[in-house]
Amino acid sequence: MTVPGSINTEAFLTYVTQVLAPQLWKGAIVVMDNLKVHHAERVRVAIESVGALIQVFAPLLSRFIFSGLTQLAQCDRYFIVFMYY
């Protein structure tokens, strides 16, 4: 899904409900940083309604672990990573 310009809550919620949530499973972990749109209540409900879990990392910590999680995400379907820089 491509969004021209910057992301907002409505666009991110559309992605979560139409693209991400149908691919999640009970116990899946969605890792996000502290971008404001990631913290919207409707986003949390959409992800948790399919039994997935949300892990939010602090901004500095997310920069350190980003490369390791993306490598894991490419090898295994346990993590879905959303980062914003």
Helices and strands as residue ranges (DSSP letters): H 9-15, I 16-20, G 21-23, E 29-32, G 36-39, H 41-48, E 53-56, H 59-75, E 79-82
